[in-house]
Amino acid sequence: FILGIAVLCALGFVILLGTSAPLVTRLTGTPSQVQTPFYTRTTIPGAFLLAILAGLVPFVSWKGEPLSKLASNSLRSAVVGAVGIAVALAVGAREPVSLAILFLALFLADMNLRAVLRKAKNGKFGGAGGYLAHVGLGIMLAGIVLSGEYAVSKRLTLPVNRPVEVSGSKLTFLRVIPGSATRKQAMEVRVETPNKKTYYAYPKMYVNSKTNQLMANPAIRNSALFDFYIAPQSYDPGQAEQVGRDVKLQKGTTTNIDGTGFTFREFNADVAGMTEGTKTVSVKTNVTVTPPDGSQHDATLNFVYHLDGSGSEADDVDVPGVPGGKMRVMAVSPKDEAVVLRMVGVSKDKSSEYQAATTESLSVDVTRKPMIAFVWGGFYVMMAGGVLAFAKRAREARHAMLAAEAEPSAPPRESVPATGPAVPVHTRSRV
């Protein structure tokens, strides 16, 4: 019993350490998370030992039990575990570690269930709380194995408003629901189940304001046999067809594109439109173009930015020394002293200047986890056992307190007069 408590505390500490990794690593630099294999490698040995100890507890007394008697008491529960393994093998289970844990989980649950029934038969069901909690532990452990090892997962790309079929269900990505002060950004997905029922799932994807990490929360649909998870992985807003190659130029630097050099010298902003009420900023960008023949040509490109959110305007300018070449300003950044130019007809590889249109889409992992209900069912049975054990201890404490109050107090001790001759008391005087 004491060893089992120690193993349980050790498992709890390992899990706490793993889940607290982002907080611990934040003290030394960039926050990071442990990967799933960490929990697998660290908890499986403890789970084996815990299941064995919890299974043997009902038939081991404080004085010990002969090995032959313990084996005899364990035979039926071992058969129950073996039957469970046979069923798992019949439905395709093959992973040795998960099969071993499943055997121990069933063994643990049956051993303690027999102890619960024995207590109930003797009219002492109130004292079966610990055994009942162990039954729940076995059920929960079996559910963890079944749902973790035999889950089926598939990654999908869901184009907006286009149904995609997976595991008999049809998923349709509808839209992005922006976040607010009270809710996280979510993706709306319509799900049509194999029995033609429809519901809407809202997996969440957002940036954590404290750690600046991308966070993803799956949408979960529960049922008696399995749970259906939709976990977002990435979002592509899509883009229109693009003809041209975007090149970012830093002030005072030269960028070479297939033998033609582009040097961004400076830009000048005209904010007169702000005072005239048009809410526009006109920017003139000055560049020097050096074609393959080595000559240098100065060019000025105009860019108008509208502060009312209506977009921007820019003119196409011929690239000096490059027949058919065009360039225009796409964006300016006074803070970074940089400008983005879109080049057309400059690259020798024309395919590098073309990007096909892409559709808005959501990438998700779709997972079916069987027997999650076992995990929750086992948890509730554990809680019921804990409540039963607590109630028993409370009754025992109350009875002990009442017994102490009812016990009569010992009578006060009477003084007994001394008998016999008095003993003289001698004193010494100091001269």
Backbone hydrogen bonds, N-H to C=O, Kabsch-Sander energy under -0.5 kcal/mol:
donor,donor_aa,acceptor,acceptor_aa,energy
5,I,1,F,-2.1
6,A,2,I,-2.0
7,V,3,L,-2.3
8,L,4,G,-2.4
9,C,5,I,-2.3
10,A,6,A,-2.1
11,L,7,V,-2.4
12,G,8,L,-2.2
13,F,9,C,-2.1
14,V,10,A,-2.2
15,I,11,L,-2.3
16,L,12,G,-2.4
17,L,13,F,-2.4
18,G,14,V,-2.2
19,T,15,I,-2.6
20,S,16,L,-1.6
21,A,18,G,-1.2
23,L,20,S,-0.6
24,V,20,S,-2.5
25,T,21,A,-3.1
26,R,22,P,-0.9
27,L,23,L,-0.6
27,L,24,V,-1.2
28,T,25,T,-0.9
29,G,25,T,-0.6
34,V,18,G,-0.6
38,F,35,Q,-1.6
39,Y,35,Q,-0.6
39,Y,36,T,-0.9
40,T,36,T,-1.5
41,R,37,P,-2.6
42,T,38,F,-1.8
43,T,39,Y,-2.1
44,I,40,T,-1.4
47,A,43,T,-2.5
48,F,44,I,-2.3
49,L,45,P,-2.0
50,L,46,G,-2.7
51,A,47,A,-2.3
52,I,48,F,-2.1
53,L,49,L,-2.4
54,A,50,L,-2.7
55,G,51,A,-1.7
56,L,52,I,-1.7
57,V,53,L,-1.4
59,F,56,L,-1.4
60,V,57,V,-1.5
64,G,61,S,-1.3
70,L,66,P,-2.2
71,A,67,L,-2.3
72,S,68,S,-1.9
73,N,69,K,-2.4
74,S,70,L,-1.4
75,L,71,A,-0.7
75,L,72,S,-0.7
78,A,74,S,-2.2
79,V,75,L,-2.0
80,V,76,R,-2.0
81,G,77,S,-2.2
82,A,78,A,-2.3
83,V,79,V,-2.5
84,G,80,V,-2.0
85,I,81,G,-2.0
86,A,82,A,-2.2
87,V,83,V,-2.2
88,A,84,G,-2.2
89,L,85,I,-2.6
90,A,86,A,-1.9
91,V,87,V,-1.4
92,G,89,L,-1.3
93,A,88,A,-2.8
99,L,95,E,-2.0
100,A,96,P,-2.3
101,I,97,V,-2.4
102,L,98,S,-2.3
103,F,99,L,-2.2
104,L,100,A,-2.2
105,A,101,I,-2.5
106,L,102,L,-2.3
107,F,103,F,-2.5
108,L,104,L,-2.9
109,A,105,A,-2.4
110,D,106,L,-2.4
111,M,107,F,-2.4
112,N,108,L,-1.9
113,L,109,A,-2.0
114,R,110,D,-2.2
115,A,111,M,-1.2
116,V,112,N,-2.1
117,L,113,L,-2.5
118,R,114,R,-2.1
119,K,115,A,-2.2
120,A,116,V,-2.5
121,K,117,L,-2.4
122,N,118,R,-1.5
123,G,120,A,-1.4
124,K,119,K,-3.2
127,G,124,K,-1.9
128,A,125,F,-2.1
132,L,128,A,-2.6
133,A,129,G,-2.2
134,H,130,G,-1.7
135,V,131,Y,-1.9
136,G,132,L,-2.0
137,L,133,A,-1.9
138,G,134,H,-2.3
139,I,135,V,-2.2
140,M,136,G,-2.7
141,L,137,L,-2.5
142,A,138,G,-2.2
143,G,139,I,-2.2
144,I,140,M,-2.3
145,V,141,L,-2.0
146,L,142,A,-2.5
147,S,143,G,-2.6
148,G,144,I,-2.1
149,E,145,V,-2.5
150,Y,146,L,-1.3
152,V,368,R,-2.1
153,S,151,A,-0.5
154,K,366,V,-2.1
156,L,364,V,-3.0
158,L,156,L,-0.5
158,L,362,L,-3.5
160,V,360,E,-2.7
161,N,173,F,-3.5
162,R,159,P,-1.7
164,V,171,L,-2.4
166,V,169,S,-2.9
169,S,166,V,-2.5
170,K,192,E,-2.4
171,L,164,V,-3.2
172,T,190,R,-2.4
173,F,159,P,-0.6
174,L,172,T,-0.5
174,L,188,E,-2.9
175,R,188,E,-1.0
177,I,186,A,-3.4
180,S,183,R,-2.3
186,A,177,I,-2.2
187,M,203,P,-2.9
188,E,175,R,-2.7
189,V,187,M,-0.6
189,V,201,A,-2.7
190,R,172,T,-2.9
191,V,199,Y,-3.2
192,E,170,K,-2.7
193,T,191,V,-0.6
193,T,197,K,-3.2
196,K,193,T,-2.2
199,Y,191,V,-2.3
201,A,189,V,-3.3
204,K,217,N,-2.4
205,M,185,Q,-1.6
206,Y,215,M,-2.2
208,N,206,Y,-0.5
208,N,213,Q,-3.2
212,N,208,N,-2.2
215,M,206,Y,-4.0
217,N,204,K,-2.3
219,A,230,I,-2.4
221,R,228,F,-2.4
222,N,220,I,-0.5
227,D,369,K,-2.4
228,F,221,R,-2.6
229,Y,227,D,-0.6
229,Y,367,T,-3.1
230,I,219,A,-2.3
231,A,365,D,-2.7
233,Q,363,S,-3.4
234,S,363,S,-1.3
236,D,361,S,-2.6
239,Q,358,T,-1.1
242,Q,355,Q,-2.8
244,G,242,Q,-0.6
244,G,353,E,-4.9
245,R,343,M,-2.9
247,V,341,L,-3.1
249,L,247,V,-0.5
249,L,339,V,-3.2
251,K,337,E,-2.4
252,G,264,F,-3.4
253,T,250,Q,-1.9
255,T,262,F,-2.6
257,I,260,T,-3.0
258,D,256,N,-0.5
260,T,257,I,-1.6
261,G,259,G,-0.5
261,G,290,T,-3.0
262,F,255,T,-2.2
263,T,288,T,-2.6
264,F,250,Q,-0.5
264,F,253,T,-1.3
264,F,262,F,-0.5
265,R,263,T,-0.7
265,R,286,N,-2.2
266,E,286,N,-1.3
268,N,284,K,-2.3
270,D,282,S,-3.8
271,V,269,A,-0.6
274,M,271,V,-1.4
275,T,271,V,-0.8
276,E,272,A,-1.5
277,G,274,M,-0.6
278,T,273,G,-1.6
279,K,273,G,-1.3
281,V,305,Y,-2.3
282,S,270,D,-2.5
283,V,281,V,-0.5
283,V,303,F,-3.5
284,K,268,N,-2.9
285,T,283,V,-0.6
285,T,301,L,-3.1
286,N,266,E,-3.2
286,N,284,K,-0.5
287,V,285,T,-0.5
287,V,299,A,-2.6
288,T,263,T,-2.5
289,V,297,H,-3.5
290,T,261,G,-2.9
294,G,291,P,-2.1
297,H,289,V,-2.2
299,A,287,V,-2.7
301,L,285,T,-2.7
303,F,283,V,-1.9
304,V,313,E,-2.9
305,Y,281,V,-2.8
306,H,311,G,-1.9
307,L,279,K,-2.8
307,L,305,Y,-0.5
309,G,306,H,-1.1
313,E,304,V,-2.7
315,D,302,N,-1.0
317,V,327,M,-2.8
319,V,325,G,-2.2
322,V,319,V,-1.9
325,G,322,V,-2.3
326,K,344,V,-3.0
327,M,317,V,-2.2
328,R,342,R,-1.1
330,M,340,V,-3.2
331,A,340,V,-1.2
333,S,338,A,-2.6
337,E,333,S,-1.2
338,A,333,S,-1.8
339,V,249,L,-2.0
340,V,331,A,-3.0
341,L,247,V,-2.9
341,L,339,V,-0.5
342,R,328,R,-2.7
343,M,245,R,-3.1
343,M,341,L,-0.6
344,V,326,K,-2.6
350,K,348,K,-1.0
352,S,349,D,-1.4
353,E,350,K,-1.3
354,Y,351,S,-1.4
355,Q,242,Q,-2.9
358,T,239,Q,-2.2
361,S,236,D,-2.5
362,L,158,L,-1.8
363,S,234,S,-3.0
364,V,156,L,-2.5
365,D,231,A,-2.9
366,V,154,K,-3.2
366,V,364,V,-0.6
367,T,229,Y,-2.1
367,T,365,D,-0.5
368,R,152,V,-2.6
369,K,227,D,-2.5
369,K,367,T,-0.6
371,M,225,L,-3.4
372,I,369,K,-0.6
374,F,371,M,-1.0
375,V,371,M,-0.7
375,V,372,I,-0.7
376,W,372,I,-1.7
377,G,373,A,-3.1
378,G,374,F,-2.8
379,F,375,V,-1.9
380,Y,376,W,-2.4
381,V,377,G,-2.2
382,M,378,G,-2.4
383,M,379,F,-2.4
384,A,380,Y,-2.4
385,G,381,V,-2.4
386,G,382,M,-2.4
387,V,383,M,-2.5
388,L,384,A,-2.3
389,A,385,G,-2.5
390,F,386,G,-2.4
391,A,387,V,-2.6
392,K,388,L,-2.0
393,R,389,A,-2.3
394,A,390,F,-2.4
395,R,391,A,-2.2
396,E,392,K,-2.5
397,A,393,R,-2.4
398,R,394,A,-2.1
399,H,395,R,-2.8
400,A,396,E,-2.2
401,M,397,A,-2.0
402,L,398,R,-2.5
403,A,399,H,-2.4
404,A,400,A,-1.9
405,E,401,M,-1.8
406,A,402,L,-2.0
407,E,403,A,-1.3
426,H,424,P,-0.6
431,V,429,S,-0.7
